[in-house]
Amino acid sequence: MLIGGGGNVGVFVSDKNVIMVDNKYKIVKEVLISSPREITSNPIQYIINTHYHHDHSDGNRAFGKMEIPIISDENAKARMQKVTELYGNIYDFIDCFVQDKYPTEALPIITYNNKLPIS
């Protein structure tokens, strides 16, 4: 697990590749790429978004351009495809936080509804 910077990122390292669970923000792409390389030279094979909030999936904007397949629930992808109000009046210090829709290359390309079929 990569700890810190506003949250954690799960990293599964197999004998052939790396699977990243959530990818925080686009601006920390280099840290997210270099940190697993401290323990393995295996490439990032997949990224799994646990949900659509920017603090879990904004890195899609960088990793999607690298053509790393992104996996998410169908509903998370649907929410990434539109402008979404995330924190409407639930905190005293934030009136409203709006997440813009993601560009096509940043959207998950593998989705599931109930469970991910494995072939």
N, C-alpha and C positions, 0 to 999 in steps of 0.2 A: 504494500500500500504506500502511495506517495502522500505524505501528510503535510498539511498546512496550506497557506495561501488562500484562506477562505473556505477550505473544505478539503476533502480527501479524494483520491483517485485510486480505484482498485486496479491492480495489475496482476494478471495471471500469466505466468511464464511456463510454457511447456518446453519439450525438447526441440520443438521446431519453430514456435512463434510466440507472440505476445498478444494477449487480449486485454484491452483497456476498458474499464468500466467507468464511464463518465469521463469528461475531458475538460472540465472547467471552462476557461476562457481562451479565446484565440491568442491573446497576448502572451500566454505562458506556454505556447506550443513548443518552443525550444527546450524548456525545462522538462516538459512531458516526454519529449523524444529522447533527450540525453539521460534522464534519470534511470530508465530501465537498462540502458546500455552499460551502466555501472555493474550490472550483474549478468547480462546476456547480450550477445550480438544478434539474437533472433529479431526479426522484423515485427512490427505491429501488424497483425493480420486482420483484426476486427476491433471495432469500438462499439460498445454497448451503451446506449443512453438509457438510464433508469427512468427518466422523465424529461419533460421539455423545458424546464426552467433554465435560463441562461447560465446559471452557476454550475450546471451539470452538462450543458450541451453546446455552449458557445464555441468551444474548440472545434466543433463540426465545421465551422467556417474555414479553418486551416486544414484539418485532416481530410475533409472532403475534397479539397483541391489536390491533395496527395493521392487521391483515389483509394483511400483505405475504406473498405466497406463499413458502413454504419448500420447498426441494428437497433430497432426500438419497437415498442408497442405501436399498433396502428393509431391509437388516439394521440400518442405523443407526436407522431409525425404530422397528424392533422393539425395539432395546435401549433407546430412549427411553421406551418404553411400559411398562417394568418397573424395579423397583429393581435397581440393578446395582453390584456391588463392583468398583471401578476399580483400586485400588492395594493389594490384599491382600498385605501383608507383603513387598513388594518393596523398600521403603525402610526404613532403620533408624529414621527419625524419624516414620514414619506406619505405625501398625499396620494400619489399614484405612480406606479412604475409600469411602463409599457414596453413590452418586448416586440421588436419588429419581426416581420416574417423572415424566415431564412431563405437565402438564395438556393436554387435547385441543387447545386453541388454540395450544399451543406445538409441536405435532407437525408434521413435514413433510406437506404436502398433495400434493406431486408426488414420486413415488418412481420409481426405476429399478432394474433387476436387473443388467444387463450394460452397457447404454448407454441414454441418455435419448433417446426418440424425439422428433424435432423435426418439428412440423407447420407 
